[in-house]
Amino acid sequence: MVSVDGTGRLRVADVDRERVAARLAQAHAEGRLTLREYDERVRAAHGAVVVADLAPLTADLPDLPDAAPPRDRAPRRPGPSPLRAAVAVWAAVSALNVVIWLAVVAGTAEPVAPWWIWVAGPWGLVLAVGALAGRVGLPLPGPCGSAPLRR
């Protein structure tokens, strides 16, 4: 905002006036200026023509602290991929069904149909198709037509 020759005769723009007025408002909110001082300085800021008119309005106010640098977040451990999590759930549920089926088979003398296949089979097929489609690069729709799931 200082002219090339350092005289401060460079004309100010509305943006400069508003910036000084905002700094004065902050100083008033912090209790550094009384209402009367704030009003006088804001009027002077809006009436300023050159840089030299604005400089004394904030000369006795402390500089604003620089914005705090963004805090570094601890690196997040990547969790399992959605496909890996789905396969783990499928495997656990399928294993539980097989164990229940084996207990039923052991407790009866008659043959028992392997009903657990109706749980593990279709679910596993859906997971396999999803895994293959993901490797080929086909977009998979998300639940209820939402955005595709990320891998």
N, CA and C atoms as an extended XYZ file, in Angstrom:
453
Properties=species:S:1:pos:R:3:atomname:S:1:resname:S:1:resid:I:1 pbc="F F F"
N         0.804       -1.191        0.000 N   MET     1
C         0.000        0.000        0.000 CA  MET     1
C         0.855        1.265        0.000 C   MET     1
N         2.124        1.161        0.072 N   VAL     2
C         2.998        2.322        0.066 CA  VAL     2
C         3.453        2.555       -1.361 C   VAL     2
N         3.476        3.816       -1.753 N   SER     3
C         3.879        4.129       -3.118 CA  SER     3
C         5.351        3.796       -3.316 C   SER     3
N         5.749        3.818       -4.572 N   VAL     4
C         7.117        3.448       -4.924 CA  VAL     4
C         8.130        4.345       -4.223 C   VAL     4
N         7.812        5.622       -4.107 N   ASP     5
C         8.779        6.530       -3.477 CA  ASP     5
C         8.646        6.540       -1.954 C   ASP     5
N         7.742        5.743       -1.383 N   GLY     6
C         7.623        5.615        0.059 CA  GLY     6
C         6.886        6.746        0.740 C   GLY     6
N         6.237        7.614        0.008 N   THR     7
C         5.578        8.765        0.625 CA  THR     7
C         4.182        8.456        1.129 C   THR     7
N         3.620        7.338        0.756 N   GLY     8
C         2.275        7.010        1.215 CA  GLY     8
C         1.198        7.786        0.504 C   GLY     8
N         1.508        8.305       -0.676 N   ARG     9
C         0.525        9.101       -1.407 CA  ARG     9
C        -0.274        8.273       -2.401 C   ARG     9
N        -0.102        7.000       -2.341 N   LEU    10
C        -0.865        6.117       -3.213 CA  LEU    10
C        -2.324        6.149       -2.778 C   LEU    10
N        -3.215        6.281       -3.726 N   ARG    11
C        -4.641        6.358       -3.397 CA  ARG    11
C        -5.134        5.000       -2.933 C   ARG    11
N        -6.060        5.012       -1.986 N   VAL    12
C        -6.596        3.760       -1.437 CA  VAL    12
C        -7.877        3.386       -2.158 C   VAL    12
N        -8.173        2.108       -2.147 N   ALA    13
C        -9.405        1.592       -2.743 CA  ALA    13
C       -10.395        1.277       -1.627 C   ALA    13
N       -11.622        1.016       -2.033 N   ASP    14
C       -12.649        0.657       -1.051 CA  ASP    14
C       -12.250       -0.588       -0.265 C   ASP    14
N       -11.564       -1.503       -0.927 N   VAL    15
C       -11.115       -2.726       -0.247 CA  VAL    15
C       -10.178       -2.380        0.899 C   VAL    15
N        -9.286       -1.414        0.685 N   ASP    16
C        -8.356       -1.000        1.737 CA  ASP    16
C        -9.114       -0.375        2.904 C   ASP    16
N       -10.077        0.467        2.585 N   ARG    17
C       -10.874        1.106        3.638 CA  ARG    17
C       -11.638        0.059        4.452 C   ARG    17
N       -12.229       -0.909        3.765 N   GLU    18
C       -13.008       -1.950        4.452 CA  GLU    18
C       -12.109       -2.836        5.311 C   GLU    18
N       -10.893       -3.092        4.834 N   ARG    19
C        -9.969       -3.912        5.615 CA  ARG    19
C        -9.604       -3.202        6.916 C   ARG    19
N        -9.340       -1.910        6.840 N   VAL    20
C        -9.018       -1.144        8.044 CA  VAL    20
C       -10.241       -1.066        8.954 C   VAL    20
N       -11.420       -0.866        8.385 N   ALA    21
C       -12.641       -0.809        9.196 CA  ALA    21
C       -12.883       -2.142        9.900 C   ALA    21
N       -12.609       -3.244        9.226 N   ALA    22
C       -12.780       -4.559        9.854 CA  ALA    22
C       -11.786       -4.742       10.996 C   ALA    22
N       -10.554       -4.267       10.815 N   ARG    23
C        -9.552       -4.365       11.882 CA  ARG    23
C        -9.966       -3.515       13.066 C   ARG    23
N       -10.528       -2.349       12.796 N   LEU    24
C       -10.997       -1.486       13.884 CA  LEU    24
C       -12.169       -2.134       14.620 C   LEU    24
N       -13.066       -2.769       13.887 N   ALA    25
C       -14.196       -3.461       14.520 CA  ALA    25
C       -13.694       -4.578       15.425 C   ALA    25
N       -12.669       -5.279       14.979 N   GLN    26
C       -12.120       -6.353       15.802 CA  GLN    26
C       -11.478       -5.773       17.065 C   GLN    26
N       -10.754       -4.671       16.904 N   ALA    27
C       -10.122       -4.034       18.060 CA  ALA    27
C       -11.183       -3.545       19.043 C   ALA    27
N       -12.286       -3.032       18.545 N   HIS    28
C       -13.379       -2.602       19.423 CA  HIS    28
C       -13.980       -3.804       20.144 C   HIS    28
N       -14.170       -4.905       19.429 N   ALA    29
C       -14.729       -6.113       20.046 CA  ALA    29
C       -13.792       -6.673       21.110 C   ALA    29
N       -12.487       -6.489       20.928 N   GLU    30
C       -11.510       -6.959       21.910 CA  GLU    30
C       -11.401       -6.012       23.103 C   GLU    30
N       -12.036       -4.845       23.023 N   GLY    31
C       -11.968       -3.875       24.105 CA  GLY    31
C       -10.778       -2.939       24.004 C   GLY    31
N       -10.135       -2.889       22.867 N   ARG    32
C        -8.966       -2.030       22.689 CA  ARG    32
C        -9.361       -0.597       22.327 C   ARG    32
N       -10.568       -0.425       21.807 N   LEU    33
C       -11.071        0.901       21.440 CA  LEU    33
C       -12.421        1.123       22.106 C   LEU    33
N       -12.636        2.353       22.552 N   THR    34
C       -13.965        2.687       23.065 CA  THR    34
C       -14.893        2.885       21.875 C   THR    34
N       -16.169        2.983       22.143 N   LEU    35
C       -17.127        3.179       21.061 CA  LEU    35
C       -16.859        4.501       20.342 C   LEU    35
N       -16.512        5.513       21.098 N   ARG    36
C       -16.236        6.819       20.490 CA  ARG    36
C       -14.995        6.752       19.590 C   ARG    36
N       -13.912        6.121       20.085 N   GLU    37
C       -12.694        5.985       19.274 CA  GLU    37
C       -12.977        5.165       18.014 C   GLU    37
N       -13.716        4.096       18.194 N   TYR    38
C       -14.057        3.240       17.054 CA  TYR    38
C       -14.821        4.038       16.005 C   TYR    38
N       -15.827        4.788       16.439 N   ASP    39
C       -16.649        5.568       15.510 CA  ASP    39
C       -15.802        6.611       14.775 C   ASP    39
N       -14.946        7.313       15.504 N   GLU    40
C       -14.097        8.333       14.881 CA  GLU    40
C       -13.156        7.713       13.849 C   GLU    40
N       -12.551        6.591       14.202 N   ARG    41
C       -11.577        5.965       13.300 CA  ARG    41
C       -12.254        5.359       12.069 C   ARG    41
N       -13.428        4.791       12.247 N   VAL    42
C       -14.132        4.220       11.090 CA  VAL    42
C       -14.538        5.336       10.133 C   VAL    42
N       -15.011        6.457       10.677 N   ARG    43
C       -15.353        7.595        9.817 CA  ARG    43
C       -14.117        8.077        9.059 C   ARG    43
N       -12.989        8.135        9.757 N   ALA    44
C       -11.746        8.571        9.111 CA  ALA    44
C       -11.302        7.557        8.051 C   ALA    44
N       -11.504        6.279        8.331 N   ALA    45
C       -11.118        5.243        7.359 CA  ALA    45
C       -11.945        5.371        6.091 C   ALA    45
N       -13.236        5.589        6.241 N   HIS    46
C       -14.095        5.712        5.060 CA  HIS    46
C       -13.856        7.020        4.313 C   HIS    46
N       -13.275        8.012        4.992 N   GLY    47
C       -12.949        9.270        4.329 CA  GLY    47
C       -11.518        9.330        3.814 C   GLY    47
N       -10.751        8.279        4.030 N   ALA    48
C        -9.341        8.275        3.619 CA  ALA    48
C        -9.218        8.337        2.106 C   ALA    48
N        -8.205        9.084        1.651 N   VAL    49
C        -7.958        9.233        0.222 CA  VAL    49
C        -6.649        8.547       -0.171 C   VAL    49
N        -5.636        8.681        0.675 N   VAL    50
C        -4.334        8.080        0.376 CA  VAL    50
C        -3.927        7.160        1.523 C   VAL    50
N        -2.910        6.371        1.268 N   VAL    51
C        -2.442        5.399        2.264 CA  VAL    51
C        -2.045        6.092        3.558 C   VAL    51
N        -1.452        7.243        3.453 N   ALA    52
C        -1.014        7.967        4.648 CA  ALA    52
C        -2.185        8.311        5.558 C   ALA    52
N        -3.406        8.389        5.014 N   ASP    53
C        -4.584        8.662        5.843 CA  ASP    53
C        -4.994        7.432        6.651 C   ASP    53
N        -4.749        6.238        6.136 N   LEU    54
C        -5.167        5.006        6.814 CA  LEU    54
C        -4.162        4.536        7.856 C   LEU    54
N        -2.886        4.748        7.605 N   ALA    55
C        -1.840        4.196        8.464 CA  ALA    55
C        -1.990        4.560        9.938 C   ALA    55
N        -2.256        5.816       10.297 N   PRO    56
C        -2.326        6.143       11.726 CA  PRO    56
C        -3.545        5.549       12.436 C   PRO    56
N        -4.544        5.111       11.695 N   LEU    57
C        -5.772        4.602       12.321 CA  LEU    57
C        -5.559        3.276       13.043 C   LEU    57
N        -4.578        2.518       12.600 N   THR    58
C        -4.301        1.228       13.243 CA  THR    58
C        -2.880        1.161       13.797 C   THR    58
N        -2.166        2.277       13.797 N   ALA    59
C        -0.760        2.270       14.224 CA  ALA    59
C        -0.603        1.869       15.684 C   ALA    59
N        -1.563        2.218       16.549 N   ASP    60
C        -1.430        1.892       17.968 CA  ASP    60
C        -2.099        0.565       18.343 C   ASP    60
N        -2.522       -0.198       17.342 N   LEU    61
C        -3.142       -1.502       17.594 CA  LEU    61
C        -2.129       -2.607       17.314 C   LEU    61
N        -2.172       -3.683       18.086 N   PRO    62
C        -1.228       -4.776       17.821 CA  PRO    62
C        -1.546       -5.449       16.491 C   PRO    62
N        -0.504       -5.979       15.889 N   ASP    63
C        -0.701       -6.706       14.636 CA  ASP    63
C        -1.522       -7.954       14.909 C   ASP    63
N        -2.272       -8.340       13.903 N   LEU    64
C        -3.043       -9.574       14.035 CA  LEU    64
C        -2.096      -10.761       13.999 C   LEU    64
N        -2.337      -11.746       14.845 N   PRO    65
C        -1.486      -12.936       14.766 CA  PRO    65
C        -1.740      -13.659       13.452 C   PRO    65
N        -0.691      -14.259       12.943 N   ASP    66
C        -0.851      -15.040       11.721 CA  ASP    66
C        -1.780      -16.203       12.008 C   ASP    66
N        -2.447      -16.622       10.975 N   ALA    67
C        -3.337      -17.765       11.141 CA  ALA    67
C        -2.520      -18.960       11.619 C   ALA    67
N        -3.076      -19.662       12.569 N   ALA    68
C        -2.382      -20.829       13.108 CA  ALA    68
C        -2.198      -21.864       12.006 C   ALA    68
N        -1.022      -22.443       11.949 N   PRO    69
C        -0.830      -23.471       10.921 CA  PRO    69
C        -1.753      -24.648       11.201 C   PRO    69
N        -2.216      -25.305       10.166 N   PRO    70
C        -3.118      -26.430       10.393 CA  PRO    70
C        -2.409      -27.522       11.181 C   PRO    70
N        -3.151      -28.074       12.130 N   ARG    71
C        -2.582      -29.144       12.947 CA  ARG    71
C        -2.420      -30.398       12.103 C   ARG    71
N        -1.298      -31.033       12.318 N   ASP    72
C        -1.084      -32.300       11.625 CA  ASP    72
C        -1.910      -33.363       12.318 C   ASP    72
N        -2.698      -34.020       11.543 N   ARG    73
C        -3.476      -35.114       12.107 CA  ARG    73
C        -2.617      -36.364       12.105 C   ARG    73
N        -2.847      -37.167       13.095 N   ALA    74
C        -2.135      -38.437       13.129 CA  ALA    74
C        -2.571      -39.250       11.914 C   ALA    74
N        -1.629      -39.890       11.270 N   PRO    75
C        -2.019      -40.674       10.095 CA  PRO    75
C        -3.012      -41.758       10.494 C   PRO    75
N        -4.050      -41.835        9.717 N   ARG    76
C        -5.073      -42.837        9.992 CA  ARG    76
C        -4.622      -44.176        9.445 C   ARG    76
N        -4.835      -45.178       10.257 N   ARG    77
C        -4.543      -46.522        9.768 CA  ARG    77
C        -5.650      -46.899        8.814 C   ARG    77
N        -5.283      -47.306        7.635 N   PRO    78
C        -6.341      -47.687        6.704 CA  PRO    78
C        -7.041      -48.939        7.199 C   PRO    78
N        -8.343      -48.885        7.202 N   GLY    79
C        -9.127      -50.040        7.606 CA  GLY    79
C        -9.250      -51.006        6.449 C   GLY    79
N        -9.933      -52.077        6.692 N   PRO    80
C       -10.114      -53.034        5.598 CA  PRO    80
C       -10.971      -52.418        4.500 C   PRO    80
N       -10.716      -52.854        3.292 N   SER    81
C       -11.524      -52.360        2.182 CA  SER    81
C       -12.948      -52.867        2.364 C   SER    81
N       -13.920      -52.205        1.773 N   PRO    82
C       -15.304      -52.669        1.911 CA  PRO    82
C       -15.483      -54.104        1.431 C   PRO    82
N       -14.798      -54.473        0.363 N   LEU    83
C       -14.922      -55.841       -0.137 CA  LEU    83
C       -14.329      -56.832        0.858 C   LEU    83
N       -13.182      -56.500        1.420 N   ARG    84
C       -12.550      -57.393        2.390 CA  ARG    84
C       -13.434      -57.546        3.630 C   ARG    84
N       -14.034      -56.470        4.079 N   ALA    85
C       -14.926      -56.543        5.232 CA  ALA    85
C       -16.156      -57.388        4.912 C   ALA    85
N       -16.711      -57.221        3.713 N   ALA    86
C       -17.887      -58.003        3.326 CA  ALA    86
C       -17.554      -59.486        3.239 C   ALA    86
N       -16.384      -59.810        2.722 N   VAL    87
C       -15.973      -61.218        2.635 CA  VAL    87
C       -15.775      -61.793        4.032 C   VAL    87
N       -15.221      -61.008        4.945 N   ALA    88
C       -15.027      -61.490        6.315 CA  ALA    88
C       -16.365      -61.783        6.985 C   ALA    88
N       -17.342      -60.905        6.795 N   VAL    89
C       -18.673      -61.138        7.370 CA  VAL    89
C       -19.302      -62.366        6.734 C   VAL    89
N       -19.203      -62.488        5.414 N   TRP    90
C       -19.750      -63.656        4.713 CA  TRP    90
C       -19.127      -64.945        5.240 C   TRP    90
N       -17.812      -64.944        5.402 N   ALA    91
C       -17.127      -66.151        5.876 CA  ALA    91
C       -17.560      -66.506        7.294 C   ALA    91
N       -17.703      -65.514        8.162 N   ALA    92
C       -18.111      -65.782        9.543 CA  ALA    92
C       -19.527      -66.333        9.601 C   ALA    92
N       -20.440      -65.717        8.866 N   VAL    93
C       -21.833      -66.181        8.864 CA  VAL    93
C       -21.929      -67.566        8.239 C   VAL    93
N       -21.200      -67.785        7.167 N   SER    94
C       -21.225      -69.103        6.517 CA  SER    94
C       -20.667      -70.171        7.448 C   SER    94
N       -19.563      -69.873        8.127 N   ALA    95
C       -18.979      -70.842        9.059 CA  ALA    95
C       -19.942      -71.150       10.199 C   ALA    95
N       -20.620      -70.143       10.710 N   LEU    96
C       -21.601      -70.365       11.775 CA  LEU    96
C       -22.728      -71.269       11.290 C   LEU    96
N       -23.195      -71.047       10.074 N   ASN    97
C       -24.258      -71.892        9.517 CA  ASN    97
C       -23.793      -73.336        9.341 C   ASN    97
N       -22.560      -73.519        8.907 N   VAL    98
C       -22.026      -74.878        8.744 CA  VAL    98
C       -21.923      -75.564       10.103 C   VAL    98
N       -21.467      -74.847       11.125 N   VAL    99
C       -21.366      -75.428       12.469 CA  VAL    99
C       -22.748      -75.832       12.974 C   VAL    99
N       -23.737      -74.980       12.780 N   ILE   100
C       -25.107      -75.325       13.198 CA  ILE   100
C       -25.595      -76.539       12.423 C   ILE   100
N       -25.340      -76.575       11.133 N   TRP   101
C       -25.762      -77.718       10.313 CA  TRP   101
C       -25.096      -79.006       10.794 C   TRP   101
N       -23.792      -78.935       11.106 N   LEU   102
C       -23.082      -80.114       11.604 CA  LEU   102
C       -23.656      -80.582       12.941 C   LEU   102
N       -24.032      -79.637       13.806 N   ALA   103
C       -24.638      -80.016       15.086 CA  ALA   103
C       -25.969      -80.714       14.857 C   ALA   103
N       -26.753      -80.221       13.902 N   VAL   104
C       -28.038      -80.861       13.585 CA  VAL   104
C       -27.795      -82.247       13.005 C   VAL   104
N       -26.831      -82.383       12.110 N   VAL   105
C       -26.515      -83.686       11.504 CA  VAL   105
C       -26.062      -84.671       12.584 C   VAL   105
N       -25.238      -84.208       13.515 N   ALA   106
C       -24.744      -85.094       14.578 CA  ALA   106
C       -25.857      -85.505       15.532 C   ALA   106
N       -26.877      -84.690       15.665 N   GLY   107
C       -27.956      -84.986       16.604 CA  GLY   107
C       -29.095      -85.788       16.024 C   GLY   107
N       -29.097      -86.042       14.749 N   THR   108
C       -30.185      -86.809       14.131 CA  THR   108
C       -29.619      -88.002       13.389 C   THR   108
N       -30.445      -89.031       13.275 N   ALA   109
C       -30.030      -90.242       12.563 CA  ALA   109
C       -30.344      -90.133       11.081 C   ALA   109
N       -31.233      -89.245       10.732 N   GLU   110
C       -31.641      -89.099        9.332 CA  GLU   110
C       -30.720      -88.116        8.610 C   GLU   110
N       -30.577      -88.268        7.299 N   PRO   111
C       -29.762      -87.303        6.554 CA  PRO   111
C       -30.422      -85.916        6.544 C   PRO   111
N       -29.607      -84.893        6.669 N   VAL   112
C       -30.093      -83.505        6.673 CA  VAL   112
C       -29.502      -82.799        5.456 C   VAL   112
N       -30.371      -82.138        4.710 N   ALA   113
C       -29.922      -81.415        3.513 CA  ALA   113
C       -28.961      -80.289        3.913 C   ALA   113
N       -27.967      -80.037        3.110 N   PRO   114
C       -27.010      -78.961        3.427 CA  PRO   114
C       -27.618      -77.578        3.147 C   PRO   114
N       -28.525      -77.172        3.995 N   TRP   115
C       -29.251      -75.919        3.804 CA  TRP   115
C       -28.339      -74.693        3.891 C   TRP   115
N       -27.187      -74.842        4.524 N   TRP   116
C       -26.285      -73.705        4.665 CA  TRP   116
C       -25.801      -73.191        3.310 C   TRP   116
N       -25.886      -74.061        2.289 N   ILE   117
C       -25.479      -73.645        0.939 CA  ILE   117
C       -26.358      -72.496        0.441 C   ILE   117
N       -27.642      -72.489        0.865 N   TRP   118
C       -28.564      -71.438        0.425 CA  TRP   118
C       -28.245      -70.088        1.071 C   TRP   118
N       -27.475      -70.117        2.130 N   VAL   119
C       -27.018      -68.861        2.739 CA  VAL   119
C       -25.676      -68.454        2.127 C   VAL   119
N       -24.746      -69.382        2.108 N   ALA   120
C       -23.384      -69.072        1.666 CA  ALA   120
C       -23.275      -68.901        0.157 C   ALA   120
N       -24.023      -69.706       -0.600 N   GLY   121
C       -23.886      -69.703       -2.055 CA  GLY   121
C       -24.243      -68.390       -2.731 C   GLY   121
N       -25.503      -67.948       -2.637 N   PRO   122
C       -25.873      -66.698       -3.325 CA  PRO   122
C       -25.082      -65.481       -2.830 C   PRO   122
N       -24.893      -65.430       -1.516 N   TRP   123
C       -24.151      -64.308       -0.946 CA  TRP   123
C       -22.716      -64.315       -1.471 C   TRP   123
N       -22.082      -65.472       -1.486 N   GLY   124
C       -20.720      -65.586       -2.003 CA  GLY   124
C       -20.643      -65.255       -3.480 C   GLY   124
N       -21.679      -65.653       -4.232 N   LEU   125
C       -21.712      -65.348       -5.665 CA  LEU   125
C       -21.771      -63.833       -5.898 C   LEU   125
N       -22.601      -63.162       -5.116 N   VAL   126
C       -22.701      -61.698       -5.236 CA  VAL   126
C       -21.347      -61.050       -4.918 C   VAL   126
N       -20.688      -61.529       -3.880 N   LEU   127
C       -19.371      -60.973       -3.534 CA  LEU   127
C       -18.345      -61.244       -4.631 C   LEU   127
N       -18.386      -62.444       -5.202 N   ALA   128
C       -17.434      -62.787       -6.262 CA  ALA   128
C       -17.647      -61.913       -7.492 C   ALA   128
N       -18.905      -61.712       -7.873 N   VAL   129
C       -19.196      -60.853       -9.029 CA  VAL   129
C       -18.739      -59.423       -8.741 C   VAL   129
N       -18.991      -58.954       -7.521 N   GLY   130
C       -18.543      -57.607       -7.152 CA  GLY   130
C       -17.036      -57.465       -7.206 C   GLY   130
N       -16.324      -58.496       -6.742 N   ALA   131
C       -14.860      -58.450       -6.763 CA  ALA   131
C       -14.341      -58.448       -8.194 C   ALA   131
N       -14.931      -59.281       -9.041 N   LEU   132
C       -14.493      -59.332      -10.440 CA  LEU   132
C       -14.824      -58.038      -11.170 C   LEU   132
N       -15.999      -57.489      -10.912 N   ALA   133
C       -16.372      -56.227      -11.556 CA  ALA   133
C       -15.425      -55.112      -11.123 C   ALA   133
N       -15.021      -55.131       -9.870 N   GLY   134
C       -14.086      -54.118       -9.376 CA  GLY   134
C       -12.724      -54.234      -10.023 C   GLY   134
N       -12.281      -55.449      -10.290 N   ARG   135
C       -10.982      -55.641      -10.943 CA  ARG   135
C       -11.019      -55.208      -12.392 C   ARG   135
N       -12.161      -55.386      -13.036 N   VAL   136
C       -12.304      -54.991      -14.435 CA  VAL   136
C       -12.454      -53.480      -14.535 C   VAL   136
N       -12.928      -52.854      -13.462 N   GLY   137
C       -13.089      -51.407      -13.455 CA  GLY   137
C       -14.512      -50.953      -13.688 C   GLY   137
N       -15.474      -51.852      -13.574 N   LEU   138
C       -16.870      -51.461      -13.743 CA  LEU   138
C       -17.337      -50.733      -12.492 C   LEU   138
N       -18.081      -49.648      -12.646 N   PRO   139
C       -18.581      -48.951      -11.461 CA  PRO   139
C       -19.705      -49.755      -10.819 C   PRO   139
N       -19.636      -49.894       -9.517 N   LEU   140
C       -20.682      -50.588       -8.778 CA  LEU   140
C       -21.565      -49.550       -8.110 C   LEU   140
N       -22.874      -49.657       -8.247 N   PRO   141
C       -23.741      -48.685       -7.591 CA  PRO   141
C       -23.699      -48.865       -6.086 C   PRO   141
N       -23.883      -47.757       -5.388 N   GLY   142
C       -23.963      -47.820       -3.939 CA  GLY   142
C       -25.351      -48.249       -3.513 C   GLY   142
N       -25.603      -48.303       -2.227 N   PRO   143
C       -26.912      -48.716       -1.743 CA  PRO   143
C       -27.997      -47.725       -2.159 C   PRO   143
N       -29.118      -48.228       -2.544 N   CYS   144
C       -30.302      -47.430       -2.904 CA  CYS   144
C       -30.005      -46.446       -4.033 C   CYS   144
N       -29.156      -46.818       -4.958 N   GLY   145
C       -28.878      -45.964       -6.110 CA  GLY   145
C       -27.986      -44.785       -5.812 C   GLY   145
N       -27.316      -44.782       -4.655 N   SER   146
C       -26.440      -43.661       -4.327 CA  SER   146
C       -25.139      -43.779       -5.118 C   SER   146
N       -24.198      -42.945       -4.789 N   ALA   147
C       -22.916      -42.925       -5.501 CA  ALA   147
C       -22.220      -44.278       -5.373 C   ALA   147
N       -21.372      -44.608       -6.330 N   PRO   148
C       -20.663      -45.885       -6.267 CA  PRO   148
C       -19.810      -46.000       -5.010 C   PRO   148
N       -19.675      -47.226       -4.539 N   LEU   149
C       -18.851      -47.482       -3.369 CA  LEU   149
C       -17.389      -47.305       -3.730 C   LEU   149
N       -16.606      -46.778       -2.793 N   ARG   150
C       -15.172      -46.594       -3.021 CA  ARG   150
C       -14.421      -47.800       -2.497 C   ARG   150
N       -13.352      -48.096       -3.156 N   ARG   151
C       -12.534      -49.236       -2.714 CA  ARG   151
C       -11.281      -48.716       -2.075 C   ARG   151
